[in-house]
Amino acid sequence: MRTRWTFALLLLLPGLVAADRPGLSSRLRDPAVAKALKITDEQRDKLKTVLDRAMTEAYKAFELREATPEGQEEKRRRDEVRTQMANGGPLPPDFPPVPLDRAMEKADAAARKILSADQWQRLRELDLQKRGWPALADSDLVRTLDLDDESVAFLKELKAERAQLAKQAGEEANSREAQDAARSGAENQQRVSRIWAQTRKADDALKTQALRALSKRARYKAMLGEPLPESVVRYFPTMRFPAPAPRGR
């Protein structure tokens, strides 16, 4: 049971599934994505079959891999990372991969035949929106936007700061001492809400720096497509593009 839960978590971790990489079709499990793409009932039934089959095949590959010495070591590392991330820590660059590429590539190919060309393109756009500005430091966008080494280094620095912000917020929100000091559950909830509101504000400031440092902002904005309003899907960020400014703090 724990292995199955771990596997499902790995599939849902933001950033592990990206546009034009194996697993893009897994975004279709999100009801908000299906709604935005205007998925028909017939398409929904076909996609469920495709994605369920891919999950089964990937899970089998995952189990077979874990039976090997190399797989056992990868599992140990994943368990460590899961614990760190539960406490607000970042996803490390050497995170052990899950052996699901082949199954997800097959799912992507099948899903692409079910969707129209416009729906598939919109899926790419929504995937980028969901990944948010930290994806600018990911290898696929670095290549697509042809970012220079200086820009990449700066974006990775901002991404690391964001991970540290999340880690600190997680530690503060989960502080047993602070929880015990709260006079009621409602007061504790207000405390946690304030922490995350402050974190989002700091994250917005980092996003502004990242977008100002981006020379091909117009191209990136075009790749995102039309932003979904928060009234439709709350967790897709609305990207605002500030006026260009000199690189630096």
C-alpha positions in Angstrom: 0.0 0.0 0.0 2.8 2.4 0.9 4.6 1.6 -2.4 1.4 2.4 -4.4 0.9 5.6 -2.5 4.5 6.6 -3.1 4.2 5.9 -6.8 1.0 8.0 -7.1 2.7 10.9 -5.2 5.6 10.8 -7.6 3.2 11.2 -10.6 1.5 14.2 -9.0 4.6 16.1 -7.9 4.7 19.4 -9.7 7.5 19.7 -12.2 7.9 15.9 -12.7 5.5 15.9 -15.6 6.1 18.6 -18.2 5.1 19.8 -21.7 6.5 17.7 -24.5 8.0 15.2 -22.1 6.6 11.7 -21.3 3.5 12.1 -19.1 1.9 15.3 -20.5 -1.4 13.3 -21.0 -1.5 12.7 -17.2 -2.6 16.3 -16.8 -5.9 15.2 -18.3 -6.8 13.6 -15.0 -7.3 17.1 -13.6 -11.0 18.0 -13.8 -10.2 21.6 -14.4 -8.0 20.7 -17.3 -10.7 18.5 -18.8 -13.2 21.4 -18.4 -10.8 23.9 -20.0 -10.3 21.6 -23.0 -14.0 20.9 -23.3 -13.4 17.2 -23.2 -16.5 15.3 -24.4 -18.0 12.4 -22.6 -16.8 10.0 -25.4 -13.3 11.5 -25.1 -13.4 11.2 -21.3 -14.2 7.5 -21.4 -11.4 6.8 -23.9 -8.9 8.8 -22.0 -9.7 7.1 -18.8 -9.0 3.7 -20.4 -5.7 5.0 -21.8 -4.5 6.6 -18.6 -5.6 3.7 -16.4 -3.7 1.3 -18.6 -0.6 3.5 -18.5 -0.8 3.7 -14.7 -1.0 -0.1 -14.5 2.0 -0.6 -16.8 4.1 2.0 -15.1 3.3 0.6 -11.7 4.4 -2.9 -12.8 7.7 -1.4 -14.2 8.1 0.5 -10.9 7.7 -2.8 -8.9 10.1 -4.7 -11.1 12.7 -1.9 -10.7 12.3 -1.8 -6.9 13.1 -5.6 -6.8 16.7 -4.9 -8.0 19.5 -3.6 -5.8 19.6 -0.3 -7.8 15.9 0.0 -7.4 16.1 -0.4 -3.6 18.7 2.4 -3.4 16.5 4.6 -5.6 13.5 3.8 -3.3 15.6 4.8 -0.2 16.4 8.1 -1.8 12.8 8.7 -2.8 11.7 8.1 0.8 14.2 10.6 2.0 13.1 13.2 -0.5 9.4 12.6 0.3 10.1 13.2 4.0 12.1 16.4 3.1 9.3 17.7 0.9 6.7 17.0 3.5 8.6 19.4 5.6 8.7 22.1 2.9 12.0 21.1 1.4 12.8 21.4 -2.4 12.9 18.6 -5.0 16.7 17.9 -5.4 18.1 17.9 -9.0 19.3 14.3 -8.5 15.9 13.0 -7.6 15.8 9.3 -8.6 13.6 8.9 -11.8 10.6 6.6 -11.9 10.7 4.0 -14.7 7.5 5.1 -16.4 8.7 6.9 -19.5 7.8 4.1 -21.9 4.3 3.6 -20.5 3.6 7.4 -20.4 4.9 7.8 -24.0 2.4 5.2 -25.1 -0.3 7.0 -23.2 0.7 10.4 -24.7 0.5 8.9 -28.2 -2.9 7.4 -27.6 -4.3 10.5 -26.0 -3.0 12.7 -28.8 -5.1 10.6 -31.2 -8.2 11.1 -29.0 -7.8 14.9 -28.7 -8.0 17.4 -31.5 -4.9 19.3 -32.5 -6.3 22.4 -30.8 -7.0 20.5 -27.5 -3.5 19.1 -27.5 -1.9 22.5 -28.0 -4.1 23.9 -25.2 -3.0 21.1 -23.0 0.7 22.1 -23.5 -0.2 25.7 -22.6 -2.0 24.7 -19.4 0.8 22.4 -18.4 3.2 25.3 -18.6 0.8 27.5 -16.6 0.6 24.9 -13.9 4.4 24.5 -13.7 4.7 28.3 -13.2 7.7 30.5 -13.5 10.2 28.1 -11.8 9.9 25.9 -15.0 12.0 28.6 -16.8 15.0 27.0 -15.2 14.1 23.5 -16.5 16.1 22.1 -19.4 13.2 21.9 -21.9 12.4 25.6 -21.6 16.0 26.6 -21.5 16.4 24.9 -24.9 13.1 26.2 -26.3 13.8 29.8 -25.3 17.5 29.5 -26.1 18.5 31.1 -22.8 22.1 32.1 -22.2 24.2 30.7 -19.4 23.9 33.9 -17.3 20.1 33.9 -17.5 19.9 30.2 -16.6 22.2 30.8 -13.6 20.1 33.7 -12.4 16.9 31.8 -12.8 18.3 28.8 -11.0 19.3 31.1 -8.1 15.8 32.5 -7.9 14.3 28.9 -8.1 16.5 27.9 -5.2 15.4 30.9 -3.2 11.8 29.9 -3.8 12.5 26.4 -2.6 14.0 27.8 0.6 11.0 30.1 1.1 8.7 27.0 0.8 10.9 25.1 3.2 10.9 27.8 5.8 7.1 28.4 5.5 6.5 24.6 5.9 8.7 24.5 9.0 6.9 27.5 10.5 3.4 26.3 9.6 4.1 22.8 11.1 5.8 24.2 14.2 4.5 22.1 17.1 5.4 24.9 19.5 3.3 27.4 17.5 0.4 25.0 17.2 0.4 24.4 20.9 0.4 28.1 21.6 -2.7 28.7 19.5 -5.8 29.1 21.6 -8.0 27.3 19.1 -8.0 25.5 15.8 -9.4 28.6 14.1 -6.5 30.7 15.5 -4.0 28.2 14.3 -5.6 28.2 10.8 -5.3 31.9 10.7 -1.7 31.7 11.7 -1.0 29.2 8.9 -2.9 31.3 6.4 -0.8 34.4 7.2 2.4 32.4 6.7 1.4 31.2 3.3 0.1 34.6 2.3 3.5 36.1 3.1 5.2 33.3 1.2 3.0 33.9 -1.9 3.9 37.6 -1.7 7.6 36.8 -1.6 7.1 34.3 -4.4 5.5 37.0 -6.6 8.5 39.2 -6.0 10.8 36.4 -7.2 8.5 35.8 -10.2 8.8 39.5 -11.2 12.6 39.3 -11.1 12.5 36.1 -13.2 10.3 37.5 -15.9 12.3 40.8 -16.0 15.5 38.8 -16.6 13.9 36.9 -19.4 14.9 38.3 -22.8 12.3 36.2 -24.7 9.4 37.1 -22.5 7.0 37.6 -25.5 7.8 34.1 -26.7 7.3 32.6 -23.3 4.0 34.5 -22.9 2.8 33.1 -26.2 3.7 29.6 -25.1 1.4 30.0 -22.1 -1.6 30.8 -24.1 -4.7 32.5 -22.6 -4.5 32.4 -18.8 -7.3 30.6 -17.1 -9.2 32.9 -14.7 -9.0 32.0 -11.0 -12.8 31.5 -11.0 -12.3 28.5 -13.3 -9.2 27.0 -11.9 -7.5 28.5 -8.8 -4.2 26.9 -8.9 -3.2 28.0 -12.5 -1.3 31.3 -12.0 -2.2 34.4 -14.0 1.1 35.5 -15.4 1.8 39.2 -15.4 4.7 40.5 -17.4 6.4 43.6 -15.8 8.3 46.1 -17.8 11.9 45.1 -18.6 14.5 46.1 -16.1 18.3 45.6 -15.8 19.3 42.1 -14.7 20.2 41.9 -11.0 18.6 42.6 -7.6 
